[in-house]
């Protein structure tokens, strides 16, 4: 079964009575009935044997059904037709539909000629539909050619869509002779409005009337996209069923176990609901021609007649071709509508794009010219969202309302665009501010950041003239259920529509889309530039690390030689030099020791970028015990105390490097401290992120750091005190600590009150967090 069959048949019981309550699920493509002005046959391969035929065969052909069934079609028409049918099924354009079909096995009667339309049903059967040529009349190719050429010239010279519609209804009426011909255009909600009409003088005008979406169910609209033309010569016809071999005429039933999919059948019987609808309008015959744009049903050319009317196949072909010509011309005519306004929008858009290409950030540029931003989409309010930053421009809901709307919008974008002129019908909270924001257009620059631009339009009260009350009449069924009935009145009925803004024109939507593309291009360009800078920095850092490693390693040997020779001089010639000379040698030895310490720190720092981390689960309680023992056995730290108020968690890390962090931080806490008792407290807390982190706080009661120095303390070899004060040092400790933390994908920060103490906080990856807590 094809997609259309599955879509319509779902949850529909074939024995369920069809009414307006369930007509949107009525399987109108499988009625197993036809209109009686023609004949339908189902043929089987390979010899095109007649498997089923419509029950009106005797009336149309003068041949009994039993004499047709289970016999090859060639016995009645000859082999040439069989060849043509196969060619049509193979899409051989030398044998176009319709085929001329003649039945000549009619005894003493003259052969009958038919127009035969051949197709393969979606369910796989070969179907041929026959219309007697005596109804259709003769075909004249040159007449057809001149008619189409005449129509095409007129179509191409129409200046706009309104003129095109007026021309088409006049031409179709002149060709087919219907009492009323209209063009019926669908809006986004599926409602249809009559935008052009030609009629007999005594008929009531339908021009400007709107018909609700429910008047044409979704499956009927889908069939209109599959078939360009649909003819109903007489709404009061008696439908004809299909009969298959071995089935009596009386047993002909539309309820076949595997009914024929008649989606492409011109003779397909009409839904009883639609027939009742036409009868309520007083219409006896109708013809509909589809208008299709971008594979979607744009509208219909609807023809009404108030007496039975059959339209010959040749005339229908010309009308169908007119519908196809109009469909191809729709895009051109719509493109020429409001041309001056479109050029105005293009100018604003071009100015925006030009400025944005030179801008460093899109937010500032959009916020620079409020008038241009609003004019770009003919909005009265706008909102620019860039992460936590929200800028409101013009008439908009308040900031909390816009933030709530943005949260709702995240799941409603389609290809990074959201457009509606009736926001409150989709988002209930918008009812509170529909006076200023009934219309919304939104573009998503990035949903991750998040970055959005929104435009708002105020409510615009509209008076809609419906063809009758859109609320259909009801009837109570025998079981007490309420049934909807087709409307019986089509008199103009006015409704005041609230909660809607003026609709967004396609050119305005295009302006928003192109602005988004320009912004995305800027963001991508900036991201590329940043990536290039980062790559250069990474390469420079790598080269610098390599240089630092080589330089520090190579400097150690001559420095060690200087230190050794200075020591030898003191040992061998100290008594001779005495005084000033000996002091200078002692100073030289001290300087070489300090330089060696600096080189060792530089070498250690450069190794941190190169060495591979040995990650493992670490119990910080055990690790800190090892560190505390180092400080306990050192007499320098006798009046120092390390306090751990609660058990520390498990983390993932490199054991030796994590120990270095604590040794460096505790050493600084004790060294830069002038209290009699020097205290260090180590505590922690958990950050619940996608990858849980543990924040370690190392707090002391030392001398503290002035606020102006907080940003520079991580610079390598940066000292805040003179080398002779607080025991000296290289100034590389905090630099090394930060490097270790960063290698563990963590971060570090310092808070300090000068004269009271300092707290260093850093994060490490958590391990087995539940057990640790």
VOKOLKOL-247940 format. One record per residue (C-alpha): x, y, z. Coordinates in steps of 0.02 Angstrom, whole numbers, plus 32768, in hexadecimal, padded with zeros to 4 digits. Layout:
BEGIN
NODE     X     Y     Z
NODE     X     Y     Z
...
END
This chain:
BEGIN
NODE     X     Y     Z
NODE  8000  8000  8000
NODE  8045  80AC  7FD3
NODE  8069  8139  804D
NODE  7FC6  8191  8027
NODE  7F62  80F3  804D
NODE  7FB9  80DA  80F3
NODE  7FA0  8191  811F
NODE  7EE4  818F  8100
NODE  7EB6  80DE  8134
NODE  7F08  80EA  81E0
NODE  7E85  80D0  8268
NODE  7DF5  80D5  81EB
NODE  7D7A  8044  81F3
NODE  7D3A  801E  8144
NODE  7C8F  7FF4  818D
NODE  7C88  809A  81EA
NODE  7C03  8111  81AA
NODE  7C50  81A7  8154
NODE  7C1E  8250  819A
NODE  7C6D  82FA  81AE
NODE  7CB0  82C6  8259
NODE  7D25  8246  820C
NODE  7D2F  8281  8157
NODE  7DE4  82B7  816E
NODE  7E0A  81FD  817E
NODE  7D94  81C0  80F4
NODE  7DF6  8154  8078
NODE  7DB6  81B1  7FDF
NODE  7E3D  8164  7F71
NODE  7DF2  80B4  7F7F
NODE  7D36  80C6  7F64
NODE  7D2F  8030  7EEA
NODE  7CAA  8097  7E91
NODE  7CB0  8105  7DF7
NODE  7C48  818E  7DA9
NODE  7BDB  813E  7D22
NODE  7C07  81AE  7C8D
NODE  7C9A  813B  7C65
NODE  7CD7  8088  7C77
NODE  7D68  8043  7CDE
NODE  7DC7  7FA0  7CC6
NODE  7E51  7F4E  7D2B
NODE  7EC9  7EE8  7CC0
NODE  7F42  7E60  7CF3
NODE  7FEC  7E3D  7CA8
NODE  8035  7DFC  7C3A
NODE  7FA6  7DED  7BBD
NODE  7F3E  7E7F  7C02
NODE  7EAD  7E10  7C30
NODE  7E12  7E69  7C76
NODE  7E10  7E41  7D31
NODE  7D8D  7EC1  7D66
NODE  7D16  7F33  7D0C
NODE  7C99  7FB5  7D44
NODE  7BE6  7F7A  7D52
NODE  7BAA  7FF2  7CC9
NODE  7C04  7F91  7C3F
NODE  7B62  7F5D  7BEA
NODE  7B24  8012  7BE2
NODE  7BCA  8057  7BA2
NODE  7C06  7FC9  7B30
NODE  7B6B  7F63  7B12
NODE  7BCF  7ECA  7B4B
NODE  7B9B  7E62  7BE1
NODE  7C14  7E61  7C73
NODE  7C29  7DA4  7C6E
NODE  7C5F  7DB1  7BB8
NODE  7CE8  7E2C  7BE8
NODE  7D32  7DE4  7C88
NODE  7DC8  7D70  7C80
NODE  7DE2  7D91  7BC6
NODE  7E77  7DEC  7B79
NODE  7E4F  7E9F  7B48
NODE  7E9C  7E7D  7A9D
NODE  7E07  7E10  7A6E
NODE  7D9C  7EAE  7A6B
NODE  7E17  7F34  7A33
NODE  7EA4  7EE2  79D0
NODE  7F5E  7ECF  79F4
NODE  7F8F  7F80  79C4
NODE  7F39  7FC6  7A5E
NODE  7F93  7F49  7ACD
NODE  8038  7F87  7A89
NODE  8004  803B  7AAD
NODE  7FCF  8011  7B5F
NODE  8078  7FC2  7B84
NODE  80CF  805A  7B39
NODE  8069  80D0  7BA7
NODE  8096  806B  7C41
NODE  814E  8076  7C0D
NODE  8139  8134  7BFE
NODE  815B  8130  7B44
NODE  8128  81DE  7B0C
NODE  8101  81A2  7A5B
NODE  8063  8157  7AA7
NODE  8019  81E0  7B14
NODE  7F76  81D5  7B74
NODE  7EEB  81D4  7B41
NODE  7EEF  8141  7ACA
NODE  7E6B  812A  7A45
NODE  7E12  8087  7A74
NODE  7D97  8031  79FF
NODE  7D2D  7F9A  7A2E
NODE  7D03  7F3C  798E
NODE  7CC3  7E94  79CD
NODE  7C12  7ED6  79DB
NODE  7BB3  7E69  7960
NODE  7B46  7ECE  78EB
NODE  7B69  7F72  7947
NODE  7BE6  7FF1  7908
NODE  7C8C  7FFA  7966
NODE  7C8C  806F  79FB
NODE  7D1C  80EA  7A15
NODE  7D5D  8121  7ABE
NODE  7DE2  818F  7B09
NODE  7E48  8117  7B73
NODE  7EB2  8151  7C06
NODE  7F31  80D1  7C42
NODE  7F93  80D1  7CE4
NODE  7FDA  805C  7D66
NODE  7F85  806E  7E0F
NODE  7FEF  808A  7EAC
NODE  7FBB  7FD9  7EDF
NODE  8006  7F95  7E3C
NODE  7F6D  7F71  7DD0
NODE  7F60  7FAA  7D1B
NODE  7EC9  801B  7D08
NODE  7E76  8058  7C68
NODE  7DE9  80D7  7C6E
NODE  7D79  80F0  7BD6
NODE  7D0F  8185  7BA5
NODE  7CA4  8176  7B08
NODE  7CE3  81E7  7A7D
NODE  7C31  8211  7A4F
NODE  7C2D  8273  7AF1
NODE  7CD9  82BE  7AD9
NODE  7CCA  82F0  7A24
NODE  7D59  82F2  79A7
NODE  7E08  832B  79D1
NODE  7E60  83B0  796C
NODE  7F19  83C6  7991
NODE  7F25  846C  7935
NODE  7E90  84B1  7992
NODE  7EE2  847C  7A36
NODE  7F88  84CB  7A00
NODE  7F3D  8572  79D0
NODE  7ED4  8578  7A6E
NODE  7F6A  8558  7ADF
NODE  7FD9  85D1  7A7F
NODE  7F53  8656  7A90
NODE  7F43  8637  7B4C
NODE  7FFF  8631  7B67
NODE  8018  86DB  7B17
NODE  7F93  8727  7B87
NODE  7FDB  86D6  7C24
NODE  808A  8717  7C01
NODE  804D  87CA  7BE9
NODE  7FEB  87D6  7C8D
NODE  803F  8851  7D01
NODE  801C  8803  7DAA
NODE  7FCB  8773  7E07
NODE  7F1E  87C5  7E10
NODE  7F1C  87E0  7D53
NODE  7F56  872D  7D36
NODE  7EC9  86E8  7DA3
NODE  7E46  8753  7D4C
NODE  7E84  8718  7CA2
NODE  7E83  865F  7CD0
NODE  7DD0  865D  7D12
NODE  7D94  86B5  7C75
NODE  7DF1  863E  7C01
NODE  7DB6  85A1  7C5C
NODE  7D01  85DD  7C59
NODE  7D0F  8603  7B9F
NODE  7D56  8555  7B7E
NODE  7CE9  84EB  7BF0
NODE  7C4B  8554  7BFF
NODE  7C31  8545  7CBC
NODE  7BB8  85BA  7D13
NODE  7C3D  85EC  7D92
NODE  7CFB  85E0  7D8D
NODE  7D63  8613  7E24
NODE  7E17  860F  7E5E
NODE  7E22  85D2  7F0F
NODE  7EC7  85F3  7F6B
NODE  7EFE  8599  800B
NODE  7F53  85F2  809B
NODE  7FCE  85A6  8117
NODE  7F40  8568  8187
NODE  7EEF  850D  80F4
NODE  7E5B  8584  80E4
NODE  7E2F  85B6  8032
NODE  7DFD  8661  7FF0
NODE  7DAB  8689  7F49
NODE  7E23  8706  7EF9
NODE  7DDA  870A  7E48
NODE  7D2F  86E2  7E01
NODE  7CC8  86E9  7D61
NODE  7C10  86B7  7D68
NODE  7B66  86C4  7D19
NODE  7B15  876C  7D43
NODE  7A87  8721  7DAA
NODE  7AFB  86C2  7E21
NODE  7B2E  8700  7ECD
NODE  7BE7  8731  7ED0
NODE  7C62  86C7  7F33
NODE  7CF7  873B  7F17
NODE  7D54  875F  7FBA
NODE  7CFD  86D5  801D
NODE  7D68  8663  8088
NODE  7D49  85A9  809E
NODE  7D8D  854B  8136
NODE  7E14  84C8  8128
NODE  7D98  843F  815A
NODE  7D34  8459  80B8
NODE  7DBD  83FB  8059
NODE  7E07  836F  80C6
NODE  7EC1  8350  80C1
NODE  7EB3  82AE  805C
NODE  7E4D  830A  7FD8
NODE  7ED4  8390  7FCC
NODE  7F55  8308  7FB6
NODE  7EF1  82BD  7F26
NODE  7EEB  8369  7ED5
NODE  7FAA  8369  7ED2
NODE  7FA8  82BF  7E79
NODE  7F25  82EE  7DF6
NODE  7F21  8392  7D99
NODE  7E67  838A  7D70
NODE  7DCA  8341  7DC0
NODE  7D1F  833E  7D69
NODE  7C74  8319  7DB4
NODE  7BF4  8326  7D25
NODE  7B5D  8307  7D95
NODE  7B5D  8304  7E53
NODE  7ABC  829F  7E51
NODE  7B0B  820A  7DF8
NODE  7AF7  8157  7E34
NODE  7BA4  810D  7E50
NODE  7BD8  806F  7DF6
NODE  7C3A  7FE4  7E4C
NODE  7CC0  7F70  7E0A
NODE  7C9F  7EB9  7DE1
NODE  7D23  7E32  7DD8
NODE  7D24  7D84  7D8C
NODE  7CB1  7D0B  7DE7
NODE  7C4F  7D96  7E3C
NODE  7B9A  7DBA  7E11
NODE  7B62  7E68  7DE4
NODE  7AF3  7E6F  7E7E
NODE  7B8A  7E45  7EEA
NODE  7BF0  7ED8  7EA9
NODE  7C2C  7F2C  7F47
NODE  7C9D  7FBD  7F71
NODE  7CDE  7F5E  8008
NODE  7D64  7EF3  7FB8
NODE  7DE7  7EA1  8026
NODE  7E70  7EF3  7FBF
NODE  7E1A  7F86  7F68
NODE  7E65  7FDC  7ED2
NODE  7EC4  807A  7EFC
NODE  7E6B  80F6  7E8A
NODE  7ED8  818E  7EB3
NODE  7EFE  81AA  7DF9
NODE  7E52  817B  7DB4
NODE  7DF3  8206  7D5C
NODE  7D4F  81A5  7D71
NODE  7D69  8188  7E2C
NODE  7CC5  819E  7E8A
NODE  7CB2  8237  7EF8
NODE  7CA5  8238  7FB5
NODE  7BEC  823F  7FE9
NODE  7C19  82CB  8061
NODE  7C5C  8335  7FD2
NODE  7BC4  830F  7F66
NODE  7B52  8348  7FF3
NODE  7BBC  83E5  8007
NODE  7BA7  840F  7F4D
NODE  7AED  83E9  7F54
NODE  7ADA  845F  7FE8
NODE  7B2C  84E6  7F7D
NODE  7AB2  84C2  7EF0
NODE  7B3F  8487  7E7E
NODE  7B17  83F9  7E06
NODE  7BBD  83E8  7DA8
NODE  7C6D  841C  7DD6
NODE  7D1F  8418  7D95
NODE  7DBC  843D  7DF9
NODE  7E68  8462  7DB1
NODE  7EFD  845B  7E27
NODE  7F78  84EB  7E38
NODE  801B  84A7  7E7C
NODE  80B7  8506  7EB0
NODE  8154  84B3  7EF5
NODE  80F7  840C  7EFA
NODE  8074  8456  7F6F
NODE  7FBD  847E  7F4D
NODE  7FBA  853B  7F38
NODE  7F02  8544  7F07
NODE  7E7A  8507  7E91
NODE  7E1F  8542  7DF7
NODE  7D6F  8514  7E31
NODE  7CE4  8508  7DAF
NODE  7C2A  84FA  7DDC
NODE  7B93  84D8  7D70
NODE  7AE0  84D1  7DA9
NODE  7AA5  844C  7D2E
NODE  7AFC  83A9  7CFA
NODE  7B93  83CD  7C8D
NODE  7C0F  8359  7C3A
NODE  7CB1  83A7  7BFB
NODE  7D02  834C  7B68
NODE  7DAF  8303  7B84
NODE  7E01  8379  7B07
NODE  7DB9  8412  7B5D
NODE  7DEE  83CE  7C06
NODE  7E9D  83B7  7BC2
NODE  7EA7  846E  7B90
NODE  7E63  84A5  7C3A
NODE  7EDF  8433  7C93
NODE  7F6D  847B  7C2C
NODE  7F34  852A  7C5A
NODE  7F40  84F8  7D11
NODE  7FF1  84B8  7CF5
NODE  8022  8558  7C9A
NODE  7FDC  85C0  7D28
NODE  8039  8555  7DA7
NODE  80DF  8575  7D4F
NODE  80B9  862F  7D47
NODE  8087  8641  7DFF
NODE  8139  8655  7E3D
NODE  815E  86DD  7DBD
NODE  80C1  873F  7DE4
NODE  80D9  8731  7EA0
NODE  818E  8767  7E8C
NODE  8153  8806  7E34
NODE  80D5  8831  7EBC
NODE  810A  88C1  7F2F
NODE  81A8  88D4  7EC8
NODE  81D2  8981  7F0C
NODE  81C0  8941  7FBE
NODE  822F  88AB  7F99
NODE  82B5  891D  7F51
NODE  82AA  8988  7FEE
NODE  82C5  88EE  805C
NODE  8357  88B8  7FEE
NODE  83A8  8962  8006
NODE  839A  8957  80C4
NODE  83D6  88A4  80C1
NODE  846C  88D1  8054
NODE  849E  895D  80CC
NODE  8493  88E6  815F
NODE  84FB  8861  8108
NODE  857F  88E1  80D5
NODE  858F  8922  8187
NODE  858C  8874  81D2
NODE  861C  8838  8164
NODE  8688  88C0  81B1
NODE  8646  88AE  8263
NODE  869D  8850  82F0
NODE  85F7  881D  8340
NODE  8547  880F  82FB
NODE  84EC  8849  839A
NODE  8538  88F7  8399
NODE  8515  890C  82E0
NODE  845E  88D7  82EE
NODE  8448  8947  8386
NODE  8499  89DA  832C
NODE  8406  8A04  82B9
NODE  835E  89D8  8307
NODE  82F7  8A22  8279
NODE  834F  89B8  81F5
NODE  833F  8919  825D
NODE  8283  8931  8270
NODE  826A  8969  81BB
NODE  82C3  88CC  817D
NODE  8227  8866  81A7
NODE  81A5  88F1  81BF
NODE  81A0  88CA  827A
NODE  817B  893F  830B
NODE  81E9  88E8  838A
NODE  8284  887B  8390
NODE  82EE  881B  840C
NODE  83A5  87EA  83FC
NODE  83E1  875A  8469
NODE  849A  8735  847C
NODE  84B4  86B9  8509
NODE  847A  870B  85AB
NODE  846F  87B4  8557
NODE  83C3  87ED  851A
NODE  83A3  8890  84BC
NODE  82EF  88CA  84A0
NODE  82C7  8946  8415
NODE  8222  899D  83F3
NODE  817C  8951  842B
NODE  819D  88A6  8478
NODE  8165  883C  850B
NODE  81C8  885A  85AB
NODE  826E  8802  85C9
NODE  822B  876F  8633
NODE  81A5  874D  85AF
NODE  8225  874E  8522
NODE  8298  86D8  8582
NODE  8207  8661  85A0
NODE  81D9  866C  84E7
NODE  828D  8644  84B6
NODE  8288  85A6  8520
NODE  81E9  856E  84C8
NODE  822E  859B  841D
NODE  82C4  8526  842A
NODE  8258  848F  83FC
NODE  81F2  84E7  8376
NODE  8273  8522  82F8
NODE  8270  84D5  824A
NODE  8317  84E9  81F2
NODE  8343  8572  8270
NODE  82A6  85D7  8244
NODE  81FF  85F2  829B
NODE  8174  865C  824F
NODE  80C0  8676  8285
NODE  803F  8700  827E
NODE  7FD9  86B1  830B
NODE  8053  868F  8399
NODE  7FCF  8680  8421
NODE  7F7D  85EE  83C5
NODE  8021  858D  83D5
NODE  8065  85D1  847A
NODE  7FE2  85F2  8500
NODE  804C  866B  8565
NODE  804E  86E2  84D0
NODE  7F96  870C  84EE
NODE  7FD0  8786  8574
NODE  8030  87F0  84F8
NODE  7FDB  87CA  8451
NODE  7FB2  8883  843C
NODE  806B  88A5  8418
NODE  80A9  87F8  83E5
NODE  8028  8793  8385
NODE  80A4  877A  82F8
NODE  8151  8730  8313
NODE  81E3  870B  82A0
NODE  827E  86C0  82F0
NODE  8325  8687  82AD
NODE  839F  8619  830B
NODE  8456  8646  82F3
NODE  848D  85C2  8370
NODE  8424  8559  83E6
NODE  84BC  8525  844D
NODE  84F9  85D5  847A
NODE  8461  8608  8471
NODE  8453  8692  83ED
NODE  83AC  86CA  83A3
NODE  835A  875E  834C
NODE  829E  8776  8362
NODE  8226  87EE  830C
NODE  8177  8817  834F
NODE  80DA  8859  82FC
NODE  8040  889B  8357
NODE  7F91  8855  834F
NODE  7F2F  888D  82B6
NODE  7E73  8875  82C4
NODE  7E31  8829  8223
NODE  7D83  8814  81DC
NODE  7D75  8770  817D
NODE  7CDE  874D  810F
NODE  7CBA  8693  8113
NODE  7C4B  8636  8098
NODE  7BCD  860D  8121
NODE  7BE7  85F0  81DA
NODE  7C89  858E  81E9
NODE  7C40  852F  827F
NODE  7BE7  84A2  8226
NODE  7B39  8467  825C
NODE  7B2A  83CB  82C7
NODE  7AB1  833C  82D8
NODE  7A97  82C0  8365
NODE  7AAB  820D  8327
NODE  7A46  8178  8365
NODE  7AD2  8147  83DC
NODE  7AD3  81F6  8427
NODE  7B74  822E  83D4
NODE  7B82  82D9  8383
NODE  7B9F  82D7  82C6
NODE  7BDC  836B  8260
NODE  7B7C  838C  81BF
NODE  7BAD  83E6  811E
NODE  7B7E  849D  8121
NODE  7AD6  84C5  80D3
NODE  7AEB  8582  80D2
NODE  7B73  85DC  8071
NODE  7B3A  868E  8090
NODE  7BC5  8707  80BD
NODE  7BEC  86FF  8178
NODE  7C66  877B  81C4
NODE  7CDC  8755  8253
NODE  7D53  87C6  82B3
NODE  7DF7  8769  82C2
NODE  7E63  8792  835A
NODE  7F10  875D  8390
NODE  7F5C  876B  82E3
NODE  7FD6  87E5  8295
NODE  7FEA  8810  81DF
NODE  8036  8776  818D
NODE  80F1  8775  816A
NODE  8110  8787  80B0
NODE  8188  870A  805E
NODE  8200  8798  8036
NODE  8203  87CA  80EE
NODE  8226  8718  8123
NODE  82B0  870F  80A0
NODE  82FC  87AD  80EB
NODE  8305  875A  8195
NODE  8351  86BB  814B
NODE  83D6  871B  80EB
NODE  8400  8784  8184
NODE  8419  86E3  81E5
NODE  848D  86A1  815E
NODE  84F3  8742  8163
NODE  8503  8735  8220
NODE  8532  867C  8217
NODE  85B9  86A8  8196
NODE  8600  8728  8210
NODE  85FE  86AD  82A1
NODE  8652  8628  8235
NODE  86D3  86A6  81F9
NODE  86FA  86DA  82AA
NODE  8703  8624  82E0
NODE  877C  8602  8252
NODE  87E7  8698  827F
NODE  87E7  8662  8335
NODE  8816  85B1  8302
NODE  88A9  85F6  829D
NODE  88E0  8661  8331
NODE  88D1  85CC  83A7
NODE  8934  8560  832F
NODE  89BC  85E5  8326
NODE  89BD  85F6  83E3
NODE  89C5  853A  83F9
NODE  8A56  8530  8380
NODE  8AAD  85C3  83D4
NODE  8A92  8578  8480
NODE  8AD4  84D2  8444
NODE  8B6D  8525  83FB
NODE  8B83  858B  8499
NODE  8B74  84F0  8506
NODE  8BF4  8498  849A
NODE  8C68  852E  84A2
NODE  8C53  853E  855F
NODE  8C79  8486  8577
NODE  8D13  8489  8508
NODE  8D51  852F  854B
NODE  8D3A  8502  8601
NODE  8D88  8457  85E8
NODE  8E1F  849D  858A
NODE  8E37  852E  8603
NODE  8E49  84BC  8699
NODE  8EF3  8478  8664
NODE  8F52  851F  8653
NODE  8EF8  8561  86EE
NODE  8F31  84CA  8750
NODE  8FE2  84EC  8713
NODE  8FDA  85A2  874F
NODE  8F99  8569  87F8
NODE  9021  84E5  880A
NODE  90AF  8558  87D8
NODE  9072  85E0  884F
NODE  906C  855F  88DB
NODE  911C  8521  88AF
NODE  915E  85D4  88B5
NODE  9114  85EE  8961
NODE  915B  854B  89A1
NODE  9209  855F  8954
NODE  9223  861C  8957
NODE  91A8  8659  89DA
NODE  9230  868D  8A55
NODE  9290  86E9  89CE
NODE  91F9  8747  8989
NODE  91AB  8771  8A30
NODE  9139  8807  8A46
NODE  90E3  884C  89AC
NODE  9121  87C6  8934
NODE  90DF  8737  899F
NODE  9037  878F  89B4
NODE  9025  879D  88F8
NODE  9048  86E5  88E2
NODE  8FC6  86BB  8968
NODE  8F49  872A  890B
NODE  8F74  86D1  8868
NODE  8F51  8628  88B9
NODE  8EA9  8666  88FB
NODE  8E79  86AB  8851
NODE  8EA5  8608  87F9
NODE  8E3A  85A9  8877
NODE  8DA8  8620  8859
NODE  8DBF  8614  879D
NODE  8DC5  8556  87A9
NODE  8D21  855B  880A
NODE  8CD4  85CA  8784
NODE  8D10  8557  86FA
NODE  8CCF  84C0  8759
NODE  8C25  8513  876A
NODE  8C24  8540  86B1
NODE  8C54  848E  8684
NODE  8BCB  8449  86F2
NODE  8B4B  84BF  86A7
NODE  8B7B  8491  85F5
NODE  8B71  83D7  861F
NODE  8ABD  83ED  8659
NODE  8A85  8413  85A8
NODE  8ADF  837D  8561
NODE  8ACF  82F0  85DE
NODE  8A41  8272  85D5
NODE  89CF  8271  866C
NODE  89C0  81D1  86D0
NODE  8907  81DF  86FA
NODE  88C5  8171  8786
NODE  8843  8178  8812
NODE  888E  81D7  88A4
NODE  8858  81D9  895A
NODE  8881  828C  898C
NODE  887F  825D  8A44
NODE  890F  81E3  8A2C
NODE  896A  8258  89B5
NODE  8960  82E9  8A32
NODE  89A6  827A  8ABD
NODE  8A43  8262  8A55
NODE  8A4F  831E  8A39
NODE  8A32  8345  8AF2
NODE  8ABE  82CE  8B24
NODE  8B38  8332  8AB6
NODE  8B0C  83D1  8B13
NODE  8B0C  837C  8BBE
NODE  8BBF  833D  8BB2
NODE  8BFE  83E7  8B77
NODE  8C30  8450  8C10
NODE  8C11  84EF  8BAA
NODE  8B54  84D3  8BBC
NODE  8B48  84AB  8C76
NODE  8AC1  852D  8C9C
NODE  8A59  8500  8C05
NODE  89B3  84A3  8C05
NODE  8952  8450  8B77
NODE  8899  8438  8B9C
NODE  8826  83C5  8B37
NODE  8777  83DB  8B84
NODE  8726  834A  8B26
NODE  8756  82B4  8ABE
NODE  8790  82E1  8A0F
NODE  8746  8291  8971
NODE  8790  8220  88ED
NODE  87D0  8277  8850
NODE  8821  8246  87AD
NODE  88D2  8286  8794
NODE  898D  826E  8786
NODE  89C8  8246  8837
NODE  8A71  829E  8830
NODE  8A2B  833B  87DF
NODE  8998  8349  8858
NODE  8A15  833A  88E8
NODE  8A78  83C9  8898
NODE  89DB  8435  889C
NODE  89C2  841E  8957
NODE  8A7D  842E  897F
NODE  8A89  84D3  8920
NODE  89E9  851D  8969
NODE  8A0E  84E8  8A1D
NODE  8AC2  8524  8A0F
NODE  8A86  85D0  89D4
NODE  8A04  85D5  8A5E
NODE  8A88  85B5  8AE4
NODE  8B12  861C  8A95
NODE  8AAE  86BC  8A79
NODE  8A67  86C0  8B29
NODE  8AA0  872A  8BBD
NODE  8A2A  86E0  8C40
NODE  8A75  867E  8CD2
NODE  8A07  85EB  8CA2
NODE  89F6  85D0  8BE9
NODE  8953  857B  8BB4
NODE  891C  8524  8B13
NODE  886C  84DD  8AFE
NODE  8840  8468  8A6E
NODE  8788  8450  8A43
NODE  8722  8422  89A8
NODE  867A  8428  8950
NODE  862B  83D8  88B5
NODE  85FB  842D  8811
NODE  856E  83CD  87BB
NODE  859A  83E0  8703
NODE  8596  8367  8670
NODE  863E  8326  86B0
NODE  8636  833B  876F
NODE  86C5  839F  87B8
NODE  8708  83AF  8868
NODE  873B  845D  88A1
NODE  87CA  845C  891F
NODE  87E0  84F6  898E
NODE  888A  8517  89E0
NODE  8871  85A4  8A5F
NODE  88FA  85F7  8ACA
NODE  890E  8683  8B4A
NODE  89A6  86CE  8AF5
NODE  89D2  877E  8ABE
NODE  8956  877E  8A2C
NODE  8969  87CC  8981
NODE  893B  887B  894A
NODE  88AA  887D  88CD
NODE  8913  88D2  8847
NODE  898A  883D  8845
NODE  8907  87B2  8837
NODE  890C  87AF  8778
NODE  89CA  87A2  876E
NODE  89F2  8720  87F3
NODE  89EE  8690  8775
NODE  8A74  86DE  8707
NODE  8B13  8677  870A
NODE  8B9F  86BD  8778
NODE  8B28  8744  87B6
NODE  8B54  8771  886B
NODE  8AF0  87EB  88D6
NODE  8B79  87FC  895A
NODE  8C35  8817  8956
NODE  8CA1  8779  8946
NODE  8CE6  8791  89F6
NODE  8C3A  879B  8A47
NODE  8BD3  8703  8A7D
NODE  8C5C  8689  8A51
NODE  8C6B  86B6  8998
NODE  8C2C  8644  890D
NODE  8C29  863C  884F
NODE  8B79  867E  8833
NODE  8B4B  85E6  87C8
NODE  8AE5  8583  8847
NODE  8A37  85C5  881D
NODE  8A5E  85BF  8763
NODE  8A87  8506  8772
NODE  89EA  84E8  87DC
NODE  897A  8539  8758
NODE  89CD  84D3  86CE
NODE  89AE  8431  872C
NODE  88F7  845E  874B
NODE  88DD  848B  8694
NODE  892B  83E6  865E
NODE  88A2  8394  86C6
NODE  881D  83FB  8668
NODE  87FD  8462  8703
NODE  8805  851A  872F
NODE  8851  857C  87BE
NODE  882A  8622  8810
NODE  8869  8687  88A5
NODE  8808  86EF  8923
NODE  8866  8754  89A4
NODE  884F  87D7  8A2B
NODE  88F0  8835  8A43
NODE  8933  881B  8AF2
NODE  88B4  8792  8B1B
NODE  88D6  86FE  8AAA
NODE  88C0  86AD  8A00
NODE  8851  8623  89B8
NODE  888A  85C4  891E
NODE  87FE  855E  88CA
NODE  881B  84E1  8840
NODE  87B6  8456  87EE
NODE  87E0  83A0  87C9
NODE  877A  8316  8774
NODE  870F  82B8  87F2
NODE  871B  81FC  8805
NODE  8698  818A  8854
NODE  863F  8225  8891
NODE  85AC  81CD  88E6
NODE  861D  8166  8956
NODE  8688  81FE  897C
NODE  85F2  825F  89B8
END
